[in-house]
C-alpha cells in the first residue's frame, strides 16, 4: 500500500521560482518526476527543483535566457506613482512585522537616497554576513584606539532573562585620550556559565582580550553593588566606583521599607497593574487626562531596577488622580484625602533624589559629582517640612557616609577644580588627608598648593548651580614650584577643559586627572545597552536569537553611533572655519584673552583661551 500523498506547500518562494514558469507545478510533492513541456521527457523531481533547473538551462537554453530576461525586466519595473510605492512599502512593513517608526530611521532613509541604480536586495544570509563583518570592523577600530592606554575604567553589569535562559555581562571601556576627551566605548556582551566572581572575571578577560586590553591595565571598576562585582574588584585590587544612580535609588529602597510608605506604594502599584491589564480603562483614563491638558504618562508598573521608579509612579498617580475620580471603572482605586496628602509629601521628598539621578546618568557626568549630588539631595530634603523628612535623611546619611569612605571618590573630587579644597563637600574628612591618599596615583605628592579653599553656598535649590557653587569668578592659586599663578574661570564647568588648559603647568597631576576623571558617575551605559537588548528580544521573530547575534547587532549600533559623532564633529569644524564674521561675543572674548595674555607670560599662562571655553 503506497503512503498517502502530500500536498505541495505553495509558498511564495516556490511559486516565484523560475522553473515553474516553464514546468507545471505538481500537486503531489512525492511524484518522482515532472514532464518537460518541450521535449516531453520525465525529469527527476522528488520535491527538488535542482534537476529541473539544470535541464532547462542546458537543454532548452534559449527558453531559459528568455525567462531570465523577462524576470530581470519585472525586477527593474518601477511603480507608477508615489502612492503605489507607499502602498507597497506599507505591505512590507506589515508582512515583516516592522515597527512603523522604522520609516524615520536615518540609515534607512540614507540607504534609499544613496543606493546605486543596479542594487540587488541581498538575501537574509548575506545581510547576516554584512552585520558580522561590520561588527568585526568595530572591534578592529577599538584595538587601534586602545593602543597605548595605561589606565582605564571598566563599566559592567549583568543581564538575566530566565524565560529565555539568558545570562550575560556587558563591557564598556572609559578612558581619556591625549586631547583630554573622554571616550566611552561598547566592547561587547558575552554569556556566563555562572554568576560568581570567577565566571565574571573569566568573561571580562576574554572580552578585554578581544579588543587588545589586559585586566592589569584597569584601574577602576564602575558598577552597582552586586556581591560578585565587589569581590571581583577586591581580588583584582581595583578601585570600585559604586554607580551613583544605583546609590541614590538605594536611598529610595531604604525609605520604602517604612510601613506607611510600603502601604501607599502597594496601593499605587495595584492601580498601575490594573491599567496594564485593562486596555479599555487605560484608554479611558488617557482620554480623560488629555481633555484636561495632562500630558504626563499613564501610571504603569515599572521594573524594580528602574532608578527613581517610586517617585515617577507617585507623580504619575497624582497627575491622573482627578481623571480617575470621574471614571466609574476606577472608583475602587480611589483613596482617602489624607492618603493623597501623604503621597504628595512622599513625592516632594523623593523629587531631589530623582533630580540627582537625572544629573548623574548623563554621559558627561564624572564620579567626582556623586558626593556633591548626595549633599544636594540632603540639603534639599532638609528644607521640606514633612513627617517623613527625618526618616529620609537617615537613609541619605547612610549612603553619604559610605561614599565618604571611598578614597577614589575623594581623590577624584580633589582633582576636580569645581570641588577641590572646598571644605563643605568632604566633611568630616579633610583635604590634607586626601592629599596623602592621592599619592597612590602618582610617583610623589604633587598636590601641595594646587588649589586654595573657596567658599560655597548651601542655600541653592537648582542641582546644576549647587554642584558648581565652588566655582568662583577668579581665584589665585599657587603652582607646585610657587613661581607662577593660574586662574580658575567660572566657565570651566568641565574639569577636562580645565586640565587640558593646565596640563603643561601641572604635567604630573594632569596624568593623574586623566586616570581619575575617566570614571563616569553611573553605569547608565550598561542600562541603556540592556534596554536595547530587551527591545530586540520582545519581537516575536527575535525571541530565539543567540547572544552572539545580539552582540553583533549592538556592536554595529555602536559603530553607527560613533560614525555619526565623527560626522557631526567634522560638520561642526567646517561650519566654524567658514564663519568669518565677528560678533559682539567674539570681541568680548578677544578682550578677555588679551587680559589673560597680559597677566601670564607666554608659555606660563593657561593655554586654553576664553574663546575655546566659550565654544565648549
C-alpha positions in Angstrom: 0.0 0.0 0.0 1.5 3.3 -1.1 1.9 6.1 1.5 -0.7 8.9 1.4 0.4 11.7 -0.9 1.5 15.1 0.5 0.2 18.3 -1.0 2.9 20.7 -2.1 3.0 23.8 0.1 2.6 26.6 -2.4 4.7 29.1 -0.6 5.6 32.4 -2.2 9.2 31.3 -2.7 8.1 28.1 -4.6 5.6 29.8 -6.8 8.1 32.6 -7.7 10.8 30.1 -8.7 11.9 30.4 -12.3 11.4 26.7 -13.2 7.7 26.9 -12.5 7.3 29.5 -15.3 8.4 26.7 -17.6 7.2 23.4 -16.0 3.8 22.7 -14.4 3.9 22.7 -10.7 2.7 19.2 -9.5 0.1 18.9 -6.8 1.8 15.9 -5.3 5.2 16.5 -3.7 6.1 12.8 -3.8 5.9 12.4 -7.6 9.3 11.0 -8.8 9.4 13.2 -11.9 8.0 16.2 -13.8 7.3 16.1 -17.6 9.2 18.6 -19.7 6.6 20.6 -21.8 9.0 20.9 -24.7 10.8 17.5 -25.1 8.2 15.5 -23.1 11.0 13.8 -21.1 10.4 12.9 -17.5 12.8 15.0 -15.2 13.7 13.7 -11.7 11.8 15.8 -9.1 11.0 14.4 -5.6 10.4 17.9 -4.3 13.7 19.4 -5.5 14.0 21.8 -8.5 17.8 21.4 -9.0 17.5 18.8 -11.8 14.6 20.7 -13.4 16.7 23.9 -13.5 19.7 22.1 -14.9 17.6 20.5 -17.7 16.1 23.9 -18.6 19.4 25.7 -18.6 21.3 23.2 -20.7 18.7 21.6 -22.9 16.4 24.5 -23.5 19.0 27.3 -23.2 17.1 29.8 -25.4 13.9 29.4 -23.4 16.0 29.8 -20.2 17.5 33.0 -21.4 14.1 34.4 -22.4 12.7 33.6 -18.9 15.7 35.2 -17.2 15.4 38.3 -19.3 11.7 38.5 -18.5 12.4 38.1 -14.8 15.1 40.9 -14.9 12.6 43.2 -16.7 10.0 42.7 -14.0 12.5 43.4 -11.2 13.6 46.7 -12.8 10.0 47.8 -13.4 9.1 51.0 -11.5 5.9 51.9 -9.7 3.7 54.4 -11.5 3.2 56.8 -8.6 4.4 57.7 -5.1 1.1 56.4 -3.8 1.7 53.0 -5.2 5.2 53.0 -3.7 3.8 53.9 -0.3 1.3 51.1 -0.5 3.9 48.5 -1.4 6.2 49.8 1.4 3.2 49.6 3.8 2.7 45.9 2.9 6.3 45.2 3.5 6.1 46.7 7.0 3.0 44.6 7.7 4.3 41.3 6.4 7.7 41.8 8.1 6.2 42.9 11.4 8.4 46.0 11.3 7.6 49.0 13.6 6.1 51.9 11.7 8.7 54.3 13.2 11.4 52.5 11.1 10.3 54.7 8.2 12.0 57.5 10.1 15.3 55.6 10.6 18.2 57.8 9.5 20.2 54.9 8.0 17.1 53.6 6.1 16.5 57.0 4.6 20.1 57.4 3.6 20.1 54.0 2.0 17.1 54.9 -0.1 18.7 58.1 -1.2 22.2 56.8 -1.9 21.8 53.2 -3.1 23.1 52.5 -6.7 20.6 52.1 -9.5 21.7 48.5 -10.1 21.4 47.5 -6.5 20.1 44.0 -5.8 18.5 43.3 -2.5 20.6 40.7 -0.7 19.3 37.6 1.0 18.9 37.2 4.8 22.1 35.2 4.9 24.0 37.9 3.1 22.7 40.6 5.5 23.8 38.4 8.4 27.3 38.2 6.9 27.4 42.0 6.4 26.4 42.7 10.0 29.1 40.3 11.2 31.7 42.0 9.1 30.7 45.4 10.4 30.9 44.1 14.0 34.4 42.8 13.4 35.4 46.2 11.8 34.3 47.9 15.1 36.4 45.6 17.2 39.4 46.3 15.0 38.7 50.0 15.4 38.7 49.6 19.1 42.0 47.8 19.1 43.7 50.7 17.3 42.1 53.2 19.6 43.2 51.4 22.7 46.8 51.2 21.8 48.9 52.9 24.4 46.2 53.0 27.1 47.7 52.6 30.6 44.8 53.1 32.9 41.1 52.8 32.1 37.7 52.4 33.8 35.8 49.2 33.3 32.0 49.6 33.3 30.0 46.4 33.5 26.7 45.0 34.6 24.7 41.7 34.3 21.6 40.9 32.4 19.4 37.9 33.2 16.3 36.6 31.4 15.2 33.3 33.0 12.4 32.7 30.4 14.9 32.7 27.6 17.9 31.3 29.5 20.0 34.5 29.0 22.7 35.4 31.5 25.4 37.7 30.1 27.5 40.7 31.1 28.3 43.8 29.1 31.6 45.6 28.9 32.2 49.3 28.3 35.7 50.9 28.5 36.1 54.6 29.5 39.3 56.4 29.1 40.7 59.9 28.5 42.8 60.4 25.4 45.7 62.7 24.9 43.4 65.6 23.9 41.6 65.3 27.3 38.5 63.9 25.7 36.7 61.1 27.5 35.7 58.2 25.3 33.1 55.6 26.4 33.3 52.5 24.1 31.0 49.5 23.9 33.2 46.4 23.7 30.5 43.6 23.7 28.4 41.2 25.6 29.1 37.6 26.5 27.3 34.7 28.2 28.2 33.5 31.6 28.4 29.9 32.9 27.6 31.1 36.4 27.0 34.3 38.2 30.0 34.2 40.6 33.0 36.5 40.5 35.3 33.8 38.9 33.0 33.4 35.9 32.5 37.2 35.6 36.3 37.6 35.7 36.8 35.0 33.0 34.2 36.5 30.8 35.6 40.1 31.1 39.1 38.8 30.5 38.0 37.3 27.2 36.2 40.4 26.1 39.2 42.6 27.0 41.5 40.4 25.1 39.2 40.7 22.0 39.9 44.5 22.0 43.6 44.3 22.8 43.4 45.2 26.5 44.5 43.4 29.7 42.8 43.3 33.1 46.0 44.5 34.7 45.7 47.9 32.9 42.3 48.5 34.5 42.4 50.9 37.5 38.7 51.2 38.3 35.5 49.1 38.2 32.3 51.1 37.9 29.2 49.1 38.6 26.4 48.5 41.1 26.9 46.9 44.5 26.4 43.3 43.4 28.4 41.0 45.7 30.2 39.2 42.8 31.4 42.5 41.4 32.5 43.8 44.8 34.5 40.6 45.3 35.9 40.8 41.8 37.3 44.3 42.5 38.8 43.2 45.7 40.6 40.2 44.1 42.0 42.3 41.3 42.9 45.1 43.7 40.8 47.6 41.7 39.2 50.8 42.9 35.5 50.5 42.8 33.0 53.2 42.0 29.5 52.4 43.2 27.1 53.7 40.4 25.8 57.0 41.7 22.3 56.4 40.3 22.1 53.0 41.9 23.3 54.6 45.2 20.5 57.2 45.0 18.0 54.5 44.1 19.0 52.5 47.2 18.0 55.5 49.3 14.5 55.2 47.9 14.6 51.5 48.5 15.6 52.0 52.1 12.9 54.7 52.6 10.2 52.4 51.1 10.9 50.0 54.0 8.8 52.3 56.2 5.4 50.7 56.8 3.4 53.8 55.7 5.5 54.2 52.6 5.2 50.5 51.8 1.4 50.5 52.1 1.0 53.6 49.9 3.3 52.1 47.3 1.2 48.9 47.2 -2.0 50.9 46.6 -0.4 52.9 43.8 1.2 49.8 42.2 -2.2 48.0 42.3 -3.7 50.9 40.3 -0.8 50.8 37.8 -1.1 47.0 37.4 -4.9 47.3 36.7 -4.2 49.8 33.9 -1.6 47.4 32.4 -4.1 44.6 32.3 -7.2 46.6 31.2 -6.5 48.4 27.9 -10.1 49.8 27.9 -9.7 51.5 31.3 -6.2 52.7 30.3 -7.6 54.3 27.2 -10.5 55.9 29.1 -8.1 57.4 31.6 -5.8 58.7 29.0 -8.6 60.3 27.0 -9.9 62.0 30.2 -6.5 63.3 31.1 -5.8 64.6 27.7 -9.1 66.5 27.7 -7.9 68.1 31.0 -4.5 69.0 29.5 -2.5 66.3 31.3 0.5 65.1 29.2 2.2 63.0 31.9 2.5 59.3 31.1 -0.2 57.0 32.4 1.0 55.1 35.6 2.1 51.6 34.6 4.2 49.1 36.5 7.9 49.9 36.5 10.7 47.3 36.8 12.3 47.0 40.2 15.6 48.1 38.6 14.2 51.4 37.3 16.1 54.2 39.0 13.8 56.6 40.8 10.8 54.4 39.9 8.8 55.2 43.1 8.9 58.9 42.6 7.9 58.5 38.9 5.0 56.3 39.9 3.8 58.6 42.7 4.0 61.6 40.3 2.0 59.9 37.6 -0.6 58.7 40.0 -1.2 62.2 41.4 -1.3 63.8 37.9 -4.0 61.4 36.7 -5.9 61.1 40.0 -8.5 63.7 39.2 -9.2 62.0 35.9 -9.6 58.6 37.7 -12.2 60.2 40.1 -14.5 60.8 37.1 -14.3 57.2 35.7 -16.7 54.5 37.1 -14.3 51.7 36.3 -11.6 53.2 38.5 -13.6 54.0 41.6 -12.2 51.1 43.6 -8.7 52.5 43.3 -9.5 55.9 44.9 -8.0 56.7 48.3 -8.9 59.0 51.2 -7.9 62.6 51.3 -5.3 62.1 54.0 -3.6 59.4 51.8 -3.4 61.8 48.9 -1.7 64.3 51.2 0.8 61.5 52.2 1.5 60.7 48.6 2.2 64.4 47.9 4.6 64.5 50.8 6.5 61.4 49.6 6.6 62.6 46.0 8.1 66.0 47.1 10.6 64.3 49.3 11.8 62.0 46.6 12.0 64.6 43.9 15.5 65.8 44.8 16.7 62.2 44.6 15.1 61.8 41.1 16.7 65.1 40.1 20.1 63.7 41.2 19.6 60.5 39.2 18.8 62.5 36.1 22.1 64.5 36.7 24.3 61.5 37.3 23.0 59.4 34.4 24.3 61.8 31.9 27.1 60.6 29.7 29.1 63.7 30.6 28.9 63.1 34.3 32.0 62.4 36.5 32.4 60.3 39.6 33.5 63.4 41.4 29.9 64.6 41.3 28.5 61.7 43.3 29.2 63.1 46.8 28.2 66.7 45.9 24.9 65.3 44.5 24.2 63.5 47.7 25.0 66.8 49.5 22.4 68.5 47.2 19.8 65.8 48.0 20.4 66.1 51.7 20.2 69.9 51.6 17.0 69.9 49.5 15.3 67.3 51.7 16.1 69.2 54.9 14.1 72.2 53.6 10.9 70.2 53.2 8.7 70.2 56.3 7.3 66.7 56.4 6.7 63.9 59.0 8.9 61.7 56.8 11.9 64.1 56.5 13.9 62.7 59.4 13.4 59.1 58.1 14.6 60.0 54.6 17.6 62.0 56.0 18.7 58.9 57.9 18.6 56.9 54.6 20.6 59.6 52.8 23.2 59.9 55.6 23.8 56.1 55.4 24.7 56.2 51.7 26.6 59.5 52.1 28.8 58.1 54.9 29.5 55.1 52.7 30.7 57.3 49.8 32.9 59.4 52.1 34.8 56.1 52.9 35.6 55.7 49.2 39.2 57.0 48.7 38.8 57.0 44.9 35.8 59.3 45.0 37.6 61.7 47.4 40.7 61.8 45.2 38.7 62.5 42.1 37.0 65.4 43.9 40.4 66.8 44.8 41.5 66.7 41.2 38.2 68.3 40.1 38.7 72.0 40.3 35.0 72.5 41.0 35.2 70.8 44.4 38.8 70.6 45.4 39.6 72.2 48.7 36.0 73.3 49.4 35.5 72.1 53.0 31.8 71.7 52.8 32.0 68.7 50.4 34.1 66.2 52.3 33.4 66.9 55.9 34.3 65.2 58.3 37.2 64.2 56.1 39.9 66.7 55.4 41.7 67.7 52.2 45.1 67.2 53.9 44.2 63.6 54.4 43.1 63.3 50.8 46.3 64.8 49.6 48.2 61.9 51.2 45.8 59.4 49.5 46.3 60.8 46.1 50.0 59.8 46.2 48.7 56.3 45.3 48.1 57.6 41.8 51.4 59.3 41.1 55.1 58.8 41.9 55.3 61.5 44.5 52.9 64.0 46.1 52.5 66.9 43.6 49.5 68.4 45.2 50.9 71.0 47.6 49.4 74.3 46.9 47.3 73.1 43.9 44.1 74.9 44.9 43.1 77.2 47.6 39.9 76.9 49.7 36.9 78.5 48.1 33.5 79.3 49.6 30.3 77.7 48.5 26.6 78.2 49.4 24.3 75.5 50.8 21.2 77.7 50.1 20.8 76.7 46.4 17.8 74.7 45.1 19.0 74.0 41.5 21.2 71.0 41.3 23.5 72.4 38.5 24.1 75.6 40.4 24.6 73.6 43.7 27.3 71.3 42.2 29.1 74.3 40.6 28.9 76.5 43.7 32.6 76.0 44.5 33.5 77.8 41.2 34.4 81.5 41.6 34.8 84.1 39.0 38.5 84.5 39.7 40.8 82.7 42.2 44.5 83.0 42.6 46.3 79.7 43.2 49.9 78.6 43.7 51.7 76.4 41.4 53.9 73.5 42.6 57.1 75.4 42.3 55.2 78.5 43.6 56.6 80.6 40.7 53.5 81.4 38.7 49.8 81.5 39.3 46.9 80.1 37.4 43.3 81.2 37.2 40.1 79.2 37.6 37.4 80.8 35.4 33.8 80.2 36.2 33.3 79.0 32.6 35.4 75.9 33.4 32.4 73.8 34.2 34.0 70.7 32.7 37.1 69.5 34.6 38.6 68.1 31.4 38.7 71.5 29.9 40.4 72.8 33.0 43.1 70.1 32.8 43.5 70.5 29.1 44.4 74.1 29.8 46.7 73.3 32.7 48.4 70.1 31.6 51.7 71.9 31.0 51.6 73.7 34.3 50.9 70.5 36.2 52.0 67.6 34.0 52.1 65.0 36.8 48.7 66.0 38.1 47.3 66.1 34.6 48.3 62.5 34.2 46.5 61.6 37.5 43.5 63.6 36.3 43.3 61.5 33.1 43.1 58.4 35.2 40.7 59.6 37.9 38.3 61.6 35.7 37.9 58.6 33.3 35.2 57.2 35.7 31.6 58.3 35.0 29.2 58.9 37.8 27.0 56.0 36.9 26.8 52.8 34.9 23.9 54.1 32.8 25.6 53.0 29.6 25.1 49.4 30.7 21.5 50.0 31.5 20.9 51.5 28.1 22.6 48.5 26.5 20.2 46.2 28.3 17.3 48.3 27.3 18.2 47.8 23.6 18.5 44.1 24.3 15.0 44.0 25.8 13.5 45.9 22.9 15.1 43.4 20.5 14.0 40.3 22.3 10.4 41.4 22.7 10.0 40.9 19.0 8.2 37.6 18.3 10.6 36.7 15.5 13.7 37.5 17.6 13.0 35.7 20.8 15.3 32.8 19.8 18.2 35.0 18.8 21.6 33.9 20.1 23.7 36.0 22.3 26.3 36.2 19.5 23.7 37.8 17.3 22.7 40.3 20.0 26.4 41.2 20.4 26.8 41.8 16.7 23.7 43.9 16.5 24.6 46.0 19.5 28.2 46.4 18.1 27.0 47.7 14.8 24.6 50.0 16.5 27.6 51.4 18.5 29.7 51.7 15.3 26.9 53.7 13.7 26.7 56.0 16.7 30.5 56.6 16.6 30.4 57.4 12.8 27.6 59.8 13.4 29.6 61.5 16.1 32.6 61.8 13.8 30.4 63.3 11.0 28.9 65.8 13.4 32.3 66.8 14.6 33.6 67.3 11.1 30.5 69.3 10.2 31.0 71.5 13.3 34.6 72.2 12.4 33.7 73.0 8.7 30.9 75.4 9.8 33.2 77.0 12.4 36.1 77.5 9.9 33.7 79.1 7.3 32.3 81.6 9.8 34.3 84.8 9.1 32.0 87.4 10.7 32.9 88.7 14.2 30.1 89.0 16.7 30.0 91.1 19.9 30.7 87.9 21.8 33.9 87.4 19.7 35.1 90.9 20.5 34.4 90.4 24.2 36.3 87.0 24.2 39.2 88.6 22.4 39.4 91.3 25.2 39.4 88.6 27.9 42.2 86.7 26.0 44.2 89.9 25.9 43.8 90.4 29.6 45.0 86.8 30.3 47.9 87.2 28.0 49.0 90.4 29.6 48.9 88.8 33.0 50.6 85.5 32.1 53.8 85.4 30.1 53.9 83.2 27.0 54.4 79.6 28.0 53.4 80.1 31.6 49.8 81.0 31.5 46.7 78.8 30.9 46.8 77.8 27.2 43.1 77.4 27.0 41.7 80.8 25.9 38.3 82.2 26.8 37.1 81.7 23.2 37.9 78.0 23.4 36.0 77.7 26.7 33.0 79.5 25.1 33.0 77.1 22.2 33.0 74.1 24.5 
